[in-house]
């Protein structure tokens, strides 16, 4: 006699947490197999962890001129990426079709420093997930769109929109782009 077949496991639920696993498909083959019954393995469990979603939509970091504060003002609207069929990639930041999950709150950004030369990291806060399947997901901070525009160089006080992490102005009107200064 031989134990055979193809064992398959089914979770008790699709949701995050420790789920019981039911095994099916194990069979007994060979001479005298009618005298035996295959008992499927029991007592198994599987940890189901949250899938990370990305909140992006049309959010961007906009522009910021040095103002002595660490706050940054995002522009646009936060939204989740478009849903995909269940069983898709677990690393693409997309919710699964049929799950009820959405964003709530208002995006807020803060730099790790108020100083242009050392403001290298931006952290996001203010957004969270809501909906029946919200606990099956976690939320990752959106990537900021880096914008860099310099004035036309005529010294006329042009509006300046700069890369949030590396731009500010000096009292003399020069623009600080990290390690270089331009007028």
Residue frames relative to the residue before (quaternion, step in Angstrom):
aa qw qx qy qz dx dy dz
X 1.0000 0.0000 0.0000 0.0000 0.00 0.00 0.00
X 0.1176 -0.7840 0.6082 0.0389 3.49 -1.23 0.62
X 0.3430 -0.6717 0.6077 0.2489 3.54 -1.07 0.74
X 0.0847 0.8115 -0.5693 0.1009 3.54 -0.86 0.93
X 0.4616 0.6591 -0.5218 0.2834 3.48 -1.25 -0.52
X 0.4318 -0.6590 0.5393 0.2974 3.51 -1.31 -0.12
X 0.3061 -0.7621 0.5443 0.1710 3.55 -0.48 1.20
X 0.0226 -0.7752 0.6313 -0.0070 3.55 -1.05 0.86
X 0.2277 -0.7795 0.5711 0.1195 3.55 -1.02 0.81
X 0.1129 -0.7745 0.6207 0.0467 3.54 -1.07 0.82
X 0.3874 -0.7208 0.5274 0.2285 3.57 -0.85 0.99
X 0.5541 -0.6100 0.4569 0.3347 3.57 -1.15 0.67
X 0.7854 -0.0187 0.0312 0.6179 3.62 1.13 -0.64
X 0.5030 -0.6702 0.4652 0.2854 3.57 -1.20 0.54
X 0.5848 0.6498 -0.3418 0.3448 3.55 1.24 -0.38
X 0.6719 -0.5054 0.3764 0.3891 3.54 -1.33 0.44
X 0.5624 0.5580 -0.4719 0.3869 3.55 -1.05 0.87
X 0.5982 -0.5208 0.4385 0.4228 3.54 -1.29 -0.18
X 0.0928 -0.8214 0.5626 -0.0126 3.56 -0.56 1.23
X 0.4836 -0.6357 0.5201 0.3026 3.55 -1.11 0.78
X 0.2321 -0.7580 0.5969 0.1240 3.57 -1.13 0.74
X 0.1843 -0.7591 0.6164 0.0988 3.58 -0.90 0.99
X 0.2222 -0.7778 0.5795 0.0991 3.56 -0.79 1.10
X 0.0105 0.7686 -0.6394 0.0205 3.55 -1.05 0.87
X 0.6839 0.5549 -0.3401 0.3299 3.55 -1.33 0.15
X 0.5585 0.5794 -0.4164 0.4231 3.62 1.19 -0.15
X 0.0461 -0.8132 0.5795 -0.0275 3.59 -0.81 1.04
X 0.3395 -0.6833 0.5970 0.2477 3.55 -1.38 0.17
X 0.0317 -0.8041 0.5934 -0.0152 3.58 -0.82 1.02
X 0.6165 0.5666 -0.4112 0.3603 3.54 -1.29 0.23
X 0.7484 -0.3904 0.2949 0.4477 3.55 -1.38 0.00
X 0.8304 0.1862 -0.1660 0.4982 3.55 -0.87 1.01
X 0.3471 0.7724 -0.4831 0.2225 3.60 1.21 0.19
X 0.5910 0.5872 -0.3697 0.4114 3.60 1.14 -0.45
X 0.6320 0.5402 -0.3257 0.4502 3.57 1.23 -0.33
X 0.7410 0.3676 -0.1965 0.5265 3.58 1.29 -0.18
X 0.2023 -0.7375 0.6295 0.1372 3.51 -1.28 0.46
X 0.3663 -0.7064 0.5586 0.2340 3.56 -0.94 0.86
X 0.1999 -0.7553 0.6144 0.1100 3.53 -0.83 1.01
X 0.3855 -0.7258 0.5265 0.2176 3.53 -0.73 1.12
X 0.5567 -0.6087 0.4494 0.3429 3.56 -1.06 0.75
X 0.1279 -0.7912 0.5960 0.0503 3.57 -1.01 0.85
X 0.7149 0.4805 -0.3217 0.3931 3.54 -1.34 0.05
X 0.4903 0.6569 -0.4400 0.3668 3.59 1.21 0.31
X 0.0257 -0.7775 0.6274 0.0350 3.55 -1.21 0.52
X 0.1957 -0.7614 0.6113 0.0910 3.53 -1.27 0.46
X 0.3385 -0.7166 0.5708 0.2149 3.57 -0.95 0.86
X 0.1461 -0.7575 0.6328 0.0664 3.55 -0.86 1.03
X 0.1467 -0.8145 0.5591 0.0488 3.58 -0.63 1.14
X 0.6535 -0.5384 0.3759 0.3766 3.55 -1.27 0.43
X 0.3414 -0.6799 0.6082 0.2263 3.51 -1.23 0.63
X 0.3916 -0.7222 0.5227 0.2280 3.58 -0.89 0.94
X 0.1710 -0.7651 0.6148 0.0854 3.56 -0.92 1.00
X 0.3116 -0.7375 0.5699 0.1849 3.54 -1.18 0.60
X 0.2126 -0.7550 0.6099 0.1135 3.55 -0.87 1.01
X 0.1387 0.8027 -0.5691 0.1121 3.58 -0.42 1.14
X 0.0667 0.8012 -0.5946 0.0139 3.60 0.36 -1.16
X 0.7239 -0.3726 0.3049 0.4941 3.55 -0.84 -1.00
X 0.3019 0.7753 -0.5067 0.2259 3.60 1.19 0.39
X 0.0928 0.7505 -0.6538 0.0251 3.51 -1.14 0.69
X 0.5966 -0.5865 0.4192 0.3527 3.51 -1.26 0.34
X 0.3620 -0.7411 0.4914 0.2798 3.54 1.26 -0.25
X 0.5416 -0.5819 0.4648 0.3900 3.57 -1.03 -0.75
X 0.0560 -0.7940 0.6049 0.0224 3.52 -1.17 0.50
X 0.2067 -0.7245 0.6468 0.1188 3.49 -1.05 0.87
X 0.6224 -0.5666 0.3758 0.3877 3.58 -0.95 0.84
X 0.0248 0.8161 -0.5747 0.0557 3.55 -0.80 1.08
X 0.5892 -0.6073 0.3616 0.3916 3.59 1.27 0.15
X 0.6818 0.4452 -0.2854 0.5054 3.61 1.26 0.02
X 0.4802 -0.6686 0.4871 0.2919 3.57 -1.22 0.40
X 0.5479 0.6353 -0.4048 0.3637 3.60 1.19 -0.26
X 0.1199 -0.7474 0.6495 0.0710 3.52 -1.23 0.66
X 0.3171 -0.7567 0.5427 0.1797 3.57 -1.03 0.71
X 0.2701 -0.7610 0.5643 0.1716 3.59 -0.51 1.13
X 0.2102 -0.7458 0.6141 0.1498 3.55 -1.21 0.52
X 0.6832 0.4591 -0.3562 0.4423 3.56 -1.21 0.41
X 0.4912 -0.6483 0.5022 0.2937 3.53 -1.31 -0.24
X 0.4108 -0.6957 0.5352 0.2467 3.55 -1.00 0.86
X 0.1094 0.7693 -0.6240 0.0826 3.56 -1.06 0.78
X 0.4941 -0.6188 0.5120 0.3327 3.54 -1.23 0.45
X 0.5741 -0.5508 0.4637 0.3898 3.56 -1.24 0.37
X 0.6440 -0.5262 0.3832 0.4020 3.61 -1.21 0.44
X 0.5294 -0.6522 0.4528 0.2990 3.55 -1.07 0.83
X 0.1825 -0.7533 0.6216 0.1132 3.53 -1.29 0.49
X 0.6562 -0.5059 0.3806 0.4105 3.56 -1.26 0.33
X 0.5819 -0.5769 0.4418 0.3652 3.57 -1.10 0.72
X 0.7364 0.3748 -0.2989 0.4774 3.54 -1.05 0.79
X 0.4789 0.6588 -0.4430 0.3748 3.58 1.28 0.01
X 0.7874 -0.3025 0.2274 0.4866 3.54 -1.25 -0.34
X 0.3542 -0.7294 0.5433 0.2177 3.56 -1.05 0.74
X 0.7243 0.4330 -0.2332 0.4832 3.60 1.26 -0.13
X 0.5370 0.6719 -0.3873 0.3320 3.61 1.19 0.22
X 0.5135 -0.6836 0.4006 0.3295 3.61 1.24 0.01
X 0.5974 0.5846 -0.3511 0.4219 3.61 1.25 0.15
X 0.4305 -0.6653 0.5330 0.2967 3.60 -1.06 0.71
X 0.5010 -0.6421 0.4851 0.3185 3.57 -1.29 0.24
X 0.5787 -0.5834 0.4533 0.3453 3.53 -1.10 0.82
X 0.7649 0.3408 -0.2709 0.4747 3.57 -0.96 0.89
X 0.6195 0.5045 -0.3553 0.4852 3.60 1.20 -0.34
X 0.3123 -0.7258 0.5828 0.1900 3.55 -1.08 0.78
X 0.3001 0.7160 -0.5680 0.2733 3.55 -0.33 1.31
X 0.1007 0.7852 -0.6038 0.0937 3.56 -0.96 0.90
X 0.5560 -0.6025 0.4638 0.3359 3.55 -1.34 0.18
X 0.0349 -0.7545 0.6536 0.0489 3.51 -1.24 0.55
X 0.6645 0.4996 -0.3696 0.4149 3.58 -1.17 0.52
X 0.4113 -0.6745 0.5566 0.2571 3.51 -1.38 -0.10
X 0.4513 -0.7026 0.4816 0.2658 3.57 -0.78 1.02
X 0.0075 0.7580 -0.6520 0.0169 3.55 -1.11 0.82
X 0.1530 -0.7964 0.5816 0.0640 3.57 -1.03 0.82
X 0.0482 -0.7750 0.6297 0.0226 3.52 -1.20 0.68
X 0.3880 -0.6939 0.5630 0.2257 3.52 -1.11 0.83
X 0.5526 -0.6011 0.4593 0.3500 3.56 -1.23 0.40
X 0.7890 0.1154 -0.0690 0.5995 3.61 1.24 -0.25
X 0.4640 -0.6618 0.5050 0.3027 3.59 -1.15 0.52
X 0.6396 0.5533 -0.3112 0.4335 3.58 1.25 -0.44
X 0.5745 -0.6438 0.3932 0.3174 3.55 -0.86 1.01
X 0.7097 0.4895 -0.2792 0.4228 3.59 0.76 -1.00
X 0.7788 0.3253 -0.1771 0.5062 3.60 1.08 -0.59
X 0.5049 0.6313 -0.4334 0.3984 3.62 1.25 0.08
X 0.1271 0.8470 -0.4958 0.1435 3.54 0.29 1.31
X 0.7668 0.2952 -0.1625 0.5464 3.59 1.19 -0.36
X 0.1359 -0.7679 0.6219 0.0722 3.56 -1.02 0.84
X 0.1366 -0.7811 0.6041 0.0794 3.57 -0.88 0.93
X 0.3197 -0.7460 0.5622 0.1587 3.53 -1.14 0.78
X 0.0587 0.7640 -0.6423 0.0190 3.53 -1.16 0.63
X 0.6455 0.5813 -0.3699 0.3297 3.53 -1.32 0.05
X 0.7091 0.4025 -0.2672 0.5135 3.61 1.17 -0.36
X 0.0496 0.7741 -0.6309 0.0157 3.56 -1.16 0.61
X 0.5108 -0.6422 0.4841 0.3039 3.54 -1.32 0.21
X 0.0544 -0.7726 0.6322 0.0224 3.53 -1.18 0.67
X 0.5399 0.6169 -0.4622 0.3383 3.57 -1.22 0.43
X 0.7226 -0.4769 0.3002 0.4003 3.55 -1.30 0.39
X 0.7753 0.2985 -0.1729 0.5290 3.62 1.00 -0.71
X 0.2823 0.7972 -0.4973 0.1934 3.63 1.20 0.29
X 0.6741 0.5008 -0.3119 0.4445 3.62 0.99 -0.71
X 0.5859 0.5598 -0.3768 0.4487 3.61 1.26 -0.14
X 0.7371 0.3576 -0.1871 0.5421 3.57 1.30 -0.18
X 0.2074 -0.7056 0.6513 0.1870 3.53 -1.37 0.30
X 0.3861 -0.7292 0.5224 0.2151 3.57 -1.21 0.43
X 0.1837 -0.7658 0.6066 0.1083 3.57 -0.87 0.98
X 0.5632 -0.6131 0.4396 0.3370 3.53 -1.10 0.71
X 0.4804 -0.6724 0.4757 0.3014 3.59 -1.00 0.74
X 0.4660 -0.6243 0.5386 0.3209 3.53 -1.28 0.40
X 0.3789 -0.7154 0.5358 0.2397 3.55 -0.97 0.82
X 0.4203 -0.6460 0.5678 0.2892 3.53 -1.15 0.66
X 0.2818 -0.7668 0.5532 0.1630 3.54 -0.73 1.03
X 0.0842 -0.8037 0.5890 -0.0099 3.53 -0.69 1.15
X 0.0512 0.7951 -0.6022 0.0509 3.56 -0.91 0.86
X 0.1426 0.7516 -0.6301 0.1334 3.53 -0.59 1.19
X 0.1914 -0.7613 0.6088 0.1145 3.52 -0.97 0.84
X 0.6053 -0.5541 0.4244 0.3827 3.55 -1.18 0.54
X 0.6425 -0.5601 0.3590 0.3804 3.57 -1.27 0.21
X 0.5851 -0.6436 0.3471 0.3506 3.59 1.25 0.24
X 0.5469 0.6319 -0.4146 0.3603 3.59 1.20 0.04
X 0.4909 -0.6891 0.4181 0.3307 3.59 1.29 0.06
X 0.5056 0.7023 -0.3868 0.3185 3.57 1.26 0.11
X 0.5941 -0.6083 0.3733 0.3711 3.60 1.09 0.49
X 0.1168 0.8188 -0.5497 0.1171 3.57 0.97 0.81
X 0.5569 -0.5421 0.4896 0.3954 3.53 -1.21 0.47
X 0.1463 -0.8125 0.5628 0.0418 3.56 -0.86 0.91
X 0.0356 -0.7589 0.6502 0.0022 3.51 -0.84 1.05
X 0.0368 -0.8490 0.5245 -0.0526 3.55 -0.55 1.16
X 0.6483 -0.4459 0.4406 0.4322 3.46 -1.38 0.24
X 0.4922 -0.7097 0.4196 0.2793 3.56 -0.58 1.15
X 0.7357 0.4585 -0.2558 0.4279 3.55 0.89 -0.84
X 0.8225 0.2410 -0.0970 0.5060 3.61 1.06 -0.47
X 0.6688 0.4986 -0.3244 0.4461 3.58 0.94 0.59
X 0.1841 0.7465 -0.6281 0.1196 3.52 -1.15 0.69
X 0.3864 -0.7036 0.5298 0.2737 3.59 -1.22 0.00
X 0.3556 -0.6876 0.5891 0.2318 3.52 -1.28 0.48
X 0.6705 -0.5004 0.3637 0.4096 3.55 -1.23 0.32
X 0.6765 0.4884 -0.2987 0.4632 3.59 1.15 -0.51
X 0.6127 -0.5853 0.3426 0.4057 3.60 1.27 0.16
X 0.5121 0.6251 -0.4361 0.3960 3.57 1.24 -0.13
X 0.3633 -0.7132 0.5592 0.2160 3.53 -1.22 0.56
X 0.2653 -0.7610 0.5740 0.1447 3.57 -0.89 0.95
X 0.0626 -0.7894 0.6104 -0.0169 3.57 -0.63 1.21
X 0.7692 -0.2649 0.1604 0.5590 3.56 0.52 1.10
X 0.8337 -0.1679 0.1425 0.5064 3.56 -0.45 -1.20
X 0.7124 0.4022 -0.2866 0.4985 3.61 1.16 0.03
X 0.2455 -0.7553 0.5875 0.1553 3.56 -1.15 0.57
X 0.0493 -0.7813 0.6220 0.0145 3.50 -1.05 0.83
X 0.3800 -0.7351 0.5189 0.2145 3.56 -1.07 0.64
